[in-house]
Amino acid sequence: MSGMGGGSKGQDSLKHRDNLEDSITIRFRFLDSSRMQKFDSSVVDFRSKYPLPANYTSLGNTGSAARAFAFHPLMNSGWDPGFHAFDIYKIRMDQVRFFQTTRPYSELGYLLGSRSEQIIHLMHTQNIKPNWNAAFQYDLINSPGFFKNQNVAHNRYLFNTHYQSKNKRYNLYFVLLANVMQANENGGIRDDQDYLDNVTTYKERSSIPVQLGNYVRPEQSFLNSKLNTGNRQSSTTFLLRQQYDLGKKDSVVTDSTVQKLFYPKLRMEYNVQYSLHKFKYYDAEPDDSFYVKHYNFLTALNNGFTLEEHWKDLVNDFSLYSFPDERNAQQFLKAGFSFQNLTGDFSDGRRTFYNMFLHGEYRNRTRNRKWDIQASGKFYLAGFNNGDFDFNASLQRFLSRKLGYASIGLQNVNRTPSYIYETSSSFSFGAMPTFNKENVTRIYGAVNNDEYRWRLAASYYLVSNFAYFKNYYVTDQASALFNVFNIEAEKTFRVGRRWHWMANVQINQRLGDGPVNMPLFFTFQRFGYEGNLGFKNLSFAAGLEGRYFSPYKADQYSPLQSQFFYQDTMQISMKFPDLTAYLHFRIRGFTLYLRAENLNTASFAGGSFGWTNNNLAAPYYPTPGFQLRLGIFWSFVN
């Protein structure tokens, strides 16, 4: 998973190999893109290997529910179950990479952190035949956390393959993707006294009483993956895509070989996608006081209290592509029709729904690579989401070497609020109001220059009928129109020959009376050395990172529904900016990350030293104390 790029120019270790060594040519592209890409193996940005980007905040433990500091509404029309607190840790379909490699290639990543935190990454890909590639990936996040009952155990699985016939007319893509997210929920620390500042009694943070699962004994163990009180959410998706092209054959003759070419004019495509979604909240030993306080109708709950909801989602799609310029496969016009069947199993029975929708797309990346045009849209003709639509159009232009690329875009979505806002949802308590369709318009633009390592981007949102949670279980819809403005700037300055300062700054502002709170100011900065210390095969980076946000009324969190909800009474602020010291280096295919994080939590309160100066990530959810992390990333050419 990628985080904030950090403004650094990546250097591809696979691209600059010694001819005497094992050599490899490896590239990849994403499912809905024909543009081939190469690996970026820069050692500076740890967040490219860590699941949570710097501009996100979690509930105080790696893998716990997380959200962005900036405003990111759902910009997709159609059916949506409504559970997104763990999205940042999942592999999405648009992140699946299809490789083309001359030799088998593998990756091994392992991170060990304080309190037995462990993150594992395994990936292998190889071409079975020159025209047939397969890849497998597995990821694990297991983190007991610093406070009671916040253990996380996430697993991600991916298998994908791409086959192209020898005459290049037929393509087959297959994806099997699964995300299993399990997070124990403690409801935050109790609020009957000031536990964080009482370092005499509660210097060991795992002794602080919590609102849910307080009965659970603190355990820092890799094997501690039991669901005591919390959420288990899983999704499994099968995708089969088949394409057949009509077009023109050609060939290129070199001194020793004849390379066959094929230029498509018309493409027929069939997709079938089947997904299983399961959502479960479980409490082995419910604490009635928490439920009565925040969900006042839940009283005298039995041990093993459970809420569950299961969905089956089947989509059949047929599309046609037209390629106006036979020599430019990155210019095409696409039109398609989809039929969706939905089956939901709830606490009170089963319900079925359907959707029929049209979709279209136009792309054109000119052969001189100066212009890049994209436009796509979707409209629901009938069914549960009848009348939903979304549209997105963008234009990118290469300006000059000094200015880089400039892009502008317009996006609009008109969508039925997620199913969790329906009275029939298992996670809905009481009769829900009748919701109108949400409508969000986004106007955005950016200027990006990799050569000089700077970026400037801005987004303007116009929002109406915004659906939201206004407390632990009650939903509402904002009838008033409101606006949100976001601007982000990033620049890497060369302070000395090998010393660099990267500064990323965000400004967020809401205009109008909308149920959205964000920090007005957020910054992530890095200062350090980047070089090779005089060794040819060494890439070395060391320095300090810092993160700060201005005081704001952060969203609270409802564990039963895994939803962040709007509140306007409690303001959180940082005692000190988050501070990290890091040392990273790479030798050929081996990379090591050594990090001392949350140095800002050092404290001498109570007459003794400790890491107890915790910031808050959300009301009642402290961030961890000092964390030492050691990570390795190893790429192999078999």
Secondary structure as GFF3:
##gff-version 3
##sequence-region A 1 638
A	DSSP	beta_strand	26	30	.	.	.	ID=ss1
A	DSSP	three_ten_helix	46	48	.	.	.	ID=ss2
A	DSSP	beta_strand	56	58	.	.	.	ID=ss3
A	DSSP	beta_strand	66	68	.	.	.	ID=ss4
A	DSSP	three_ten_helix	87	89	.	.	.	ID=ss5
A	DSSP	three_ten_helix	93	95	.	.	.	ID=ss6
A	DSSP	beta_strand	97	101	.	.	.	ID=ss7
A	DSSP	beta_strand	105	113	.	.	.	ID=ss8
A	DSSP	three_ten_helix	114	116	.	.	.	ID=ss9
A	DSSP	beta_strand	117	129	.	.	.	ID=ss10
A	DSSP	beta_strand	132	143	.	.	.	ID=ss11
A	DSSP	beta_strand	152	164	.	.	.	ID=ss12
A	DSSP	beta_strand	170	184	.	.	.	ID=ss13
A	DSSP	three_ten_helix	205	207	.	.	.	ID=ss14
A	DSSP	beta_strand	229	253	.	.	.	ID=ss15
A	DSSP	beta_strand	258	283	.	.	.	ID=ss16
A	DSSP	alpha_helix	288	294	.	.	.	ID=ss17
A	DSSP	beta_strand	305	322	.	.	.	ID=ss18
A	DSSP	beta_strand	331	346	.	.	.	ID=ss19
A	DSSP	beta_strand	349	365	.	.	.	ID=ss20
A	DSSP	beta_strand	371	383	.	.	.	ID=ss21
A	DSSP	beta_strand	389	400	.	.	.	ID=ss22
A	DSSP	beta_strand	404	415	.	.	.	ID=ss23
A	DSSP	three_ten_helix	419	421	.	.	.	ID=ss24
A	DSSP	beta_strand	438	449	.	.	.	ID=ss25
A	DSSP	beta_strand	454	464	.	.	.	ID=ss26
A	DSSP	beta_strand	466	469	.	.	.	ID=ss27
A	DSSP	beta_strand	475	478	.	.	.	ID=ss28
A	DSSP	beta_strand	482	494	.	.	.	ID=ss29
A	DSSP	beta_strand	499	511	.	.	.	ID=ss30
A	DSSP	beta_strand	521	531	.	.	.	ID=ss31
A	DSSP	beta_strand	538	549	.	.	.	ID=ss32
A	DSSP	beta_strand	556	558	.	.	.	ID=ss33
A	DSSP	beta_strand	563	565	.	.	.	ID=ss34
A	DSSP	beta_strand	578	587	.	.	.	ID=ss35
A	DSSP	beta_strand	590	597	.	.	.	ID=ss36
A	DSSP	three_ten_helix	599	601	.	.	.	ID=ss37
A	DSSP	beta_strand	602	603	.	.	.	ID=ss38
A	DSSP	three_ten_helix	605	607	.	.	.	ID=ss39
A	DSSP	beta_strand	610	611	.	.	.	ID=ss40
A	DSSP	beta_strand	616	618	.	.	.	ID=ss41
A	DSSP	beta_strand	621	622	.	.	.	ID=ss42
A	DSSP	beta_strand	627	637	.	.	.	ID=ss43
###
